[in-house]
Amino acid sequence: MQEKAFNFTQGTAIYKFPHTSQVESIAVLELAAAHDAMPAGAQQVL
């Protein structure tokens, strides 16, 4: 199983999601944006 990472932009922030699919990452990011919180398991890289 390969490790995958996806980068998403939220305002001026870029989040990196390890060990997840793109669809899952987007859903997590949208949920986090709705709750004004950092996505679980994400690292802010910018």
N, CA, C, O and CB atoms as a CASP TS submission, in Angstrom:
PFRMAT TS
TARGET T0000
AUTHOR 0000-0000-0000
METHOD Language model
MODEL 1
PARENT N/A
ATOM      1  N   MET     1       0.847  -1.200   0.000  1.00  0.00           N
ATOM      2  CA  MET     1       0.000   0.000   0.000  1.00  0.00           C
ATOM      3  C   MET     1       0.884   1.252   0.000  1.00  0.00           C
ATOM      4  O   MET     1       1.734   1.434   0.872  1.00  0.00           O
ATOM      5  CB  MET     1      -0.959   0.005   1.236  1.00  0.00           C
ATOM      6  N   GLN     2       0.664   2.090  -0.982  1.00  0.00           N
ATOM      7  CA  GLN     2       1.486   3.289  -1.096  1.00  0.00           C
ATOM      8  C   GLN     2       0.927   4.417  -0.236  1.00  0.00           C
ATOM      9  O   GLN     2      -0.284   4.528  -0.042  1.00  0.00           O
ATOM     10  CB  GLN     2       1.579   3.735  -2.558  1.00  0.00           C
ATOM     11  N   GLU     3       1.810   5.234   0.264  1.00  0.00           N
ATOM     12  CA  GLU     3       1.409   6.410   1.031  1.00  0.00           C
ATOM     13  C   GLU     3       1.102   7.548   0.068  1.00  0.00           C
ATOM     14  O   GLU     3       1.896   7.858  -0.820  1.00  0.00           O
ATOM     15  CB  GLU     3       2.515   6.826   2.044  1.00  0.00           C
ATOM     16  N   LYS     4      -0.045   8.156   0.254  1.00  0.00           N
ATOM     17  CA  LYS     4      -0.444   9.245  -0.627  1.00  0.00           C
ATOM     18  C   LYS     4      -0.657  10.516   0.189  1.00  0.00           C
ATOM     19  O   LYS     4      -1.095  10.460   1.339  1.00  0.00           O
ATOM     20  CB  LYS     4      -1.726   8.877  -1.407  1.00  0.00           C
ATOM     21  N   ALA     5      -0.351  11.637  -0.401  1.00  0.00           N
ATOM     22  CA  ALA     5      -0.562  12.925   0.266  1.00  0.00           C
ATOM     23  C   ALA     5      -1.198  13.892  -0.721  1.00  0.00           C
ATOM     24  O   ALA     5      -0.808  13.952  -1.887  1.00  0.00           O
ATOM     25  CB  ALA     5       0.779  13.502   0.820  1.00  0.00           C
ATOM     26  N   PHE     6      -2.171  14.640  -0.249  1.00  0.00           N
ATOM     27  CA  PHE     6      -2.854  15.599  -1.096  1.00  0.00           C
ATOM     28  C   PHE     6      -2.778  16.980  -0.459  1.00  0.00           C
ATOM     29  O   PHE     6      -2.863  17.117   0.761  1.00  0.00           O
ATOM     30  CB  PHE     6      -4.321  15.181  -1.329  1.00  0.00           C
ATOM     31  N   ASN     7      -2.620  17.984  -1.280  1.00  0.00           N
ATOM     32  CA  ASN     7      -2.571  19.356  -0.782  1.00  0.00           C
ATOM     33  C   ASN     7      -3.846  20.092  -1.181  1.00  0.00           C
ATOM     34  O   ASN     7      -4.273  20.023  -2.334  1.00  0.00           O
ATOM     35  CB  ASN     7      -1.321  20.097  -1.324  1.00  0.00           C
ATOM     36  N   PHE     8      -4.444  20.787  -0.237  1.00  0.00           N
ATOM     37  CA  PHE     8      -5.657  21.549  -0.489  1.00  0.00           C
ATOM     38  C   PHE     8      -5.471  22.964   0.041  1.00  0.00           C
ATOM     39  O   PHE     8      -4.756  23.181   1.019  1.00  0.00           O
ATOM     40  CB  PHE     8      -6.890  20.869   0.165  1.00  0.00           C
ATOM     41  N   THR     9      -6.111  23.911  -0.604  1.00  0.00           N
ATOM     42  CA  THR     9      -6.001  25.288  -0.150  1.00  0.00           C
ATOM     43  C   THR     9      -7.282  25.694   0.559  1.00  0.00           C
ATOM     44  O   THR     9      -8.379  25.371   0.103  1.00  0.00           O
ATOM     45  CB  THR     9      -5.707  26.234  -1.329  1.00  0.00           C
ATOM     46  N   GLN    10      -7.148  26.385   1.647  1.00  0.00           N
ATOM     47  CA  GLN    10      -8.282  26.928   2.388  1.00  0.00           C
ATOM     48  C   GLN    10      -7.898  28.348   2.783  1.00  0.00           C
ATOM     49  O   GLN    10      -7.168  28.551   3.754  1.00  0.00           O
ATOM     50  CB  GLN    10      -8.646  26.042   3.655  1.00  0.00           C
ATOM     51  N   GLY    11      -8.380  29.311   2.045  1.00  0.00           N
ATOM     52  CA  GLY    11      -7.919  30.667   2.255  1.00  0.00           C
ATOM     53  C   GLY    11      -6.464  30.761   1.824  1.00  0.00           C
ATOM     54  O   GLY    11      -6.156  30.542   0.652  1.00  0.00           O
ATOM     55  N   THR    12      -5.567  31.080   2.743  1.00  0.00           N
ATOM     56  CA  THR    12      -4.140  31.159   2.430  1.00  0.00           C
ATOM     57  C   THR    12      -3.384  29.978   3.029  1.00  0.00           C
ATOM     58  O   THR    12      -2.153  29.953   3.022  1.00  0.00           O
ATOM     59  CB  THR    12      -3.551  32.478   2.945  1.00  0.00           C
ATOM     60  N   ALA    13      -4.121  29.007   3.542  1.00  0.00           N
ATOM     61  CA  ALA    13      -3.494  27.859   4.189  1.00  0.00           C
ATOM     62  C   ALA    13      -3.473  26.662   3.250  1.00  0.00           C
ATOM     63  O   ALA    13      -4.408  26.463   2.474  1.00  0.00           O
ATOM     64  CB  ALA    13      -4.229  27.503   5.487  1.00  0.00           C
ATOM     65  N   ILE    14      -2.426  25.874   3.316  1.00  0.00           N
ATOM     66  CA  ILE    14      -2.338  24.636   2.553  1.00  0.00           C
ATOM     67  C   ILE    14      -2.226  23.480   3.548  1.00  0.00           C
ATOM     68  O   ILE    14      -1.380  23.493   4.443  1.00  0.00           O
ATOM     69  CB  ILE    14      -1.118  24.659   1.560  1.00  0.00           C
ATOM     70  N   TYR    15      -3.087  22.489   3.374  1.00  0.00           N
ATOM     71  CA  TYR    15      -3.073  21.338   4.275  1.00  0.00           C
ATOM     72  C   TYR    15      -2.621  20.089   3.534  1.00  0.00           C
ATOM     73  O   TYR    15      -2.955  19.899   2.365  1.00  0.00           O
ATOM     74  CB  TYR    15      -4.464  21.115   4.894  1.00  0.00           C
ATOM     75  N   LYS    16      -1.869  19.247   4.208  1.00  0.00           N
ATOM     76  CA  LYS    16      -1.364  18.003   3.631  1.00  0.00           C
ATOM     77  C   LYS    16      -2.027  16.836   4.365  1.00  0.00           C
ATOM     78  O   LYS    16      -1.954  16.733   5.590  1.00  0.00           O
ATOM     79  CB  LYS    16       0.206  17.922   3.730  1.00  0.00           C
ATOM     80  N   PHE    17      -2.666  15.971   3.602  1.00  0.00           N
ATOM     81  CA  PHE    17      -3.380  14.847   4.205  1.00  0.00           C
ATOM     82  C   PHE    17      -2.682  13.529   3.879  1.00  0.00           C
ATOM     83  O   PHE    17      -2.749  13.074   2.738  1.00  0.00           O
ATOM     84  CB  PHE    17      -4.839  14.811   3.718  1.00  0.00           C
ATOM     85  N   PRO    18      -2.019  12.908   4.845  1.00  0.00           N
ATOM     86  CA  PRO    18      -1.401  11.606   4.617  1.00  0.00           C
ATOM     87  C   PRO    18      -2.400  10.466   4.810  1.00  0.00           C
ATOM     88  O   PRO    18      -3.348  10.588   5.586  1.00  0.00           O
ATOM     89  CB  PRO    18      -0.212  11.418   5.551  1.00  0.00           C
ATOM     90  N   HIS    19      -2.184   9.363   4.103  1.00  0.00           N
ATOM     91  CA  HIS    19      -2.957   8.130   4.297  1.00  0.00           C
ATOM     92  C   HIS    19      -4.453   8.335   4.094  1.00  0.00           C
ATOM     93  O   HIS    19      -5.254   7.853   4.895  1.00  0.00           O
ATOM     94  CB  HIS    19      -2.711   7.580   5.683  1.00  0.00           C
ATOM     95  N   THR    20      -4.841   9.042   3.036  1.00  0.00           N
ATOM     96  CA  THR    20      -6.265   9.210   2.773  1.00  0.00           C
ATOM     97  C   THR    20      -6.486   9.482   1.296  1.00  0.00           C
ATOM     98  O   THR    20      -5.561   9.862   0.578  1.00  0.00           O
ATOM     99  CB  THR    20      -6.853  10.349   3.627  1.00  0.00           C
ATOM    100  N   SER    21      -7.711   9.286   0.852  1.00  0.00           N
ATOM    101  CA  SER    21      -8.019   9.537  -0.550  1.00  0.00           C
ATOM    102  C   SER    21      -8.383  10.993  -0.755  1.00  0.00           C
ATOM    103  O   SER    21      -8.650  11.711   0.209  1.00  0.00           O
ATOM    104  CB  SER    21      -9.158   8.632  -1.028  1.00  0.00           C
ATOM    105  N   GLN    22      -8.395  11.434  -1.999  1.00  0.00           N
ATOM    106  CA  GLN    22      -8.680  12.827  -2.308  1.00  0.00           C
ATOM    107  C   GLN    22     -10.099  13.189  -1.875  1.00  0.00           C
ATOM    108  O   GLN    22     -10.315  14.255  -1.298  1.00  0.00           O
ATOM    109  CB  GLN    22      -8.490  13.095  -3.809  1.00  0.00           C
ATOM    110  N   VAL    23     -11.063  12.320  -2.146  1.00  0.00           N
ATOM    111  CA  VAL    23     -12.456  12.580  -1.788  1.00  0.00           C
ATOM    112  C   VAL    23     -12.612  12.706  -0.280  1.00  0.00           C
ATOM    113  O   VAL    23     -13.303  13.601   0.206  1.00  0.00           O
ATOM    114  CB  VAL    23     -13.365  11.467  -2.322  1.00  0.00           C
ATOM    115  N   GLU    24     -11.970  11.810   0.458  1.00  0.00           N
ATOM    116  CA  GLU    24     -12.025  11.853   1.916  1.00  0.00           C
ATOM    117  C   GLU    24     -11.393  13.143   2.440  1.00  0.00           C
ATOM    118  O   GLU    24     -11.898  13.758   3.379  1.00  0.00           O
ATOM    119  CB  GLU    24     -11.315  10.625   2.518  1.00  0.00           C
ATOM    120  N   SER    25     -10.290  13.538   1.823  1.00  0.00           N
ATOM    121  CA  SER    25      -9.591  14.741   2.258  1.00  0.00           C
ATOM    122  C   SER    25     -10.446  15.988   2.056  1.00  0.00           C
ATOM    123  O   SER    25     -10.508  16.856   2.926  1.00  0.00           O
ATOM    124  CB  SER    25      -8.274  14.884   1.509  1.00  0.00           C
ATOM    125  N   ILE    26     -11.102  16.069   0.904  1.00  0.00           N
ATOM    126  CA  ILE    26     -11.968  17.210   0.616  1.00  0.00           C
ATOM    127  C   ILE    26     -13.110  17.267   1.618  1.00  0.00           C
ATOM    128  O   ILE    26     -13.448  18.341   2.116  1.00  0.00           O
ATOM    129  CB  ILE    26     -12.518  17.130  -0.818  1.00  0.00           C
ATOM    130  N   ALA    27     -13.710  16.110   1.918  1.00  0.00           N
ATOM    131  CA  ALA    27     -14.812  16.056   2.872  1.00  0.00           C
ATOM    132  C   ALA    27     -14.353  16.520   4.252  1.00  0.00           C
ATOM    133  O   ALA    27     -15.065  17.261   4.930  1.00  0.00           O
ATOM    134  CB  ALA    27     -15.386  14.632   2.952  1.00  0.00           C
ATOM    135  N   VAL    28     -13.172  16.088   4.662  1.00  0.00           N
ATOM    136  CA  VAL    28     -12.613  16.488   5.954  1.00  0.00           C
ATOM    137  C   VAL    28     -12.356  17.993   5.980  1.00  0.00           C
ATOM    138  O   VAL    28     -12.628  18.661   6.978  1.00  0.00           O
ATOM    139  CB  VAL    28     -11.309  15.717   6.245  1.00  0.00           C
ATOM    140  N   LEU    29     -11.833  18.513   4.883  1.00  0.00           N
ATOM    141  CA  LEU    29     -11.517  19.936   4.811  1.00  0.00           C
ATOM    142  C   LEU    29     -12.792  20.774   4.863  1.00  0.00           C
ATOM    143  O   LEU    29     -12.838  21.797   5.547  1.00  0.00           O
ATOM    144  CB  LEU    29     -10.727  20.247   3.530  1.00  0.00           C
ATOM    145  N   GLU    30     -13.827  20.343   4.139  1.00  0.00           N
ATOM    146  CA  GLU    30     -15.101  21.055   4.145  1.00  0.00           C
ATOM    147  C   GLU    30     -15.714  21.038   5.538  1.00  0.00           C
ATOM    148  O   GLU    30     -16.245  22.048   6.001  1.00  0.00           O
ATOM    149  CB  GLU    30     -16.073  20.437   3.129  1.00  0.00           C
ATOM    150  N   LEU    31     -15.639  19.895   6.201  1.00  0.00           N
ATOM    151  CA  LEU    31     -16.164  19.767   7.560  1.00  0.00           C
ATOM    152  C   LEU    31     -15.404  20.690   8.504  1.00  0.00           C
ATOM    153  O   LEU    31     -16.002  21.357   9.348  1.00  0.00           O
ATOM    154  CB  LEU    31     -16.072  18.305   8.048  1.00  0.00           C
ATOM    155  N   ALA    32     -14.095  20.723   8.356  1.00  0.00           N
ATOM    156  CA  ALA    32     -13.264  21.577   9.203  1.00  0.00           C
ATOM    157  C   ALA    32     -13.586  23.055   8.963  1.00  0.00           C
ATOM    158  O   ALA    32     -13.643  23.851   9.900  1.00  0.00           O
ATOM    159  CB  ALA    32     -11.767  21.306   8.938  1.00  0.00           C
ATOM    160  N   ALA    33     -13.794  23.404   7.703  1.00  0.00           N
ATOM    161  CA  ALA    33     -14.111  24.791   7.376  1.00  0.00           C
ATOM    162  C   ALA    33     -15.438  25.194   8.007  1.00  0.00           C
ATOM    163  O   ALA    33     -15.595  26.322   8.475  1.00  0.00           O
ATOM    164  CB  ALA    33     -14.159  24.993   5.850  1.00  0.00           C
ATOM    165  N   ALA    34     -16.383  24.275   8.016  1.00  0.00           N
ATOM    166  CA  ALA    34     -17.700  24.545   8.600  1.00  0.00           C
ATOM    167  C   ALA    34     -17.607  24.744  10.109  1.00  0.00           C
ATOM    168  O   ALA    34     -18.380  25.503  10.693  1.00  0.00           O
ATOM    169  CB  ALA    34     -18.668  23.400   8.283  1.00  0.00           C
ATOM    170  N   HIS    35     -16.662  24.062  10.728  1.00  0.00           N
ATOM    171  CA  HIS    35     -16.500  24.142  12.185  1.00  0.00           C
ATOM    172  C   HIS    35     -15.340  25.049  12.586  1.00  0.00           C
ATOM    173  O   HIS    35     -15.014  25.179  13.766  1.00  0.00           O
ATOM    174  CB  HIS    35     -16.285  22.750  12.765  1.00  0.00           C
ATOM    175  N   ASP    36     -14.719  25.679  11.572  1.00  0.00           N
ATOM    176  CA  ASP    36     -13.601  26.593  11.832  1.00  0.00           C
ATOM    177  C   ASP    36     -12.520  25.919  12.673  1.00  0.00           C
ATOM    178  O   ASP    36     -12.106  26.438  13.709  1.00  0.00           O
ATOM    179  CB  ASP    36     -14.101  27.860  12.540  1.00  0.00           C
ATOM    180  N   ALA    37     -12.071  24.749  12.206  1.00  0.00           N
ATOM    181  CA  ALA    37     -11.080  23.980  12.959  1.00  0.00           C
ATOM    182  C   ALA    37     -10.094  23.329  11.988  1.00  0.00           C
ATOM    183  O   ALA    37     -10.381  23.182  10.799  1.00  0.00           O
ATOM    184  CB  ALA    37     -11.771  22.902  13.847  1.00  0.00           C
ATOM    185  N   MET    38      -8.953  22.950  12.502  1.00  0.00           N
ATOM    186  CA  MET    38      -7.954  22.245  11.710  1.00  0.00           C
ATOM    187  C   MET    38      -8.450  20.831  11.397  1.00  0.00           C
ATOM    188  O   MET    38      -8.945  20.149  12.294  1.00  0.00           O
ATOM    189  CB  MET    38      -6.595  22.198  12.456  1.00  0.00           C
ATOM    190  N   PRO    39      -8.328  20.373  10.141  1.00  0.00           N
ATOM    191  CA  PRO    39      -8.711  19.012   9.795  1.00  0.00           C
ATOM    192  C   PRO    39      -7.916  17.979  10.589  1.00  0.00           C
ATOM    193  O   PRO    39      -6.713  18.143  10.793  1.00  0.00           O
ATOM    194  CB  PRO    39      -8.521  18.781   8.309  1.00  0.00           C
ATOM    195  N   ALA    40      -8.570  16.935  11.028  1.00  0.00           N
ATOM    196  CA  ALA    40      -7.905  15.880  11.798  1.00  0.00           C
ATOM    197  C   ALA    40      -6.869  15.181  10.927  1.00  0.00           C
ATOM    198  O   ALA    40      -7.158  14.775   9.801  1.00  0.00           O
ATOM    199  CB  ALA    40      -8.937  14.856  12.340  1.00  0.00           C
ATOM    200  N   GLY    41      -5.660  15.047  11.462  1.00  0.00           N
ATOM    201  CA  GLY    41      -4.608  14.354  10.745  1.00  0.00           C
ATOM    202  C   GLY    41      -3.944  15.189   9.673  1.00  0.00           C
ATOM    203  O   GLY    41      -3.107  14.690   8.921  1.00  0.00           O
ATOM    204  N   ALA    42      -4.312  16.460   9.597  1.00  0.00           N
ATOM    205  CA  ALA    42      -3.724  17.325   8.568  1.00  0.00           C
ATOM    206  C   ALA    42      -2.613  18.176   9.160  1.00  0.00           C
ATOM    207  O   ALA    42      -2.614  18.508  10.345  1.00  0.00           O
ATOM    208  CB  ALA    42      -4.800  18.225   7.932  1.00  0.00           C
ATOM    209  N   GLN    43      -1.672  18.515   8.302  1.00  0.00           N
ATOM    210  CA  GLN    43      -0.592  19.388   8.725  1.00  0.00           C
ATOM    211  C   GLN    43      -0.646  20.664   7.902  1.00  0.00           C
ATOM    212  O   GLN    43      -0.660  20.607   6.673  1.00  0.00           O
ATOM    213  CB  GLN    43       0.784  18.689   8.581  1.00  0.00           C
ATOM    214  N   GLN    44      -0.675  21.809   8.560  1.00  0.00           N
ATOM    215  CA  GLN    44      -0.660  23.072   7.828  1.00  0.00           C
ATOM    216  C   GLN    44       0.763  23.345   7.381  1.00  0.00           C
ATOM    217  O   GLN    44       1.659  23.485   8.213  1.00  0.00           O
ATOM    218  CB  GLN    44      -1.209  24.246   8.700  1.00  0.00           C
ATOM    219  N   VAL    45       0.982  23.422   6.071  1.00  0.00           N
ATOM    220  CA  VAL    45       2.323  23.547   5.540  1.00  0.00           C
ATOM    221  C   VAL    45       2.608  24.935   4.990  1.00  0.00           C
ATOM    222  O   VAL    45       3.727  25.213   4.558  1.00  0.00           O
ATOM    223  CB  VAL    45       2.541  22.526   4.472  1.00  0.00           C
ATOM    224  N   LEU    46       1.606  25.813   5.001  1.00  0.00           N
ATOM    225  CA  LEU    46       1.826  27.180   4.539  1.00  0.00           C
ATOM    226  C   LEU    46       0.915  28.125   5.300  1.00  0.00           C
ATOM    227  O   LEU    46       0.942  29.333   5.062  1.00  0.00           O
ATOM    228  CB  LEU    46       1.583  27.298   3.017  1.00  0.00           C
TER
END
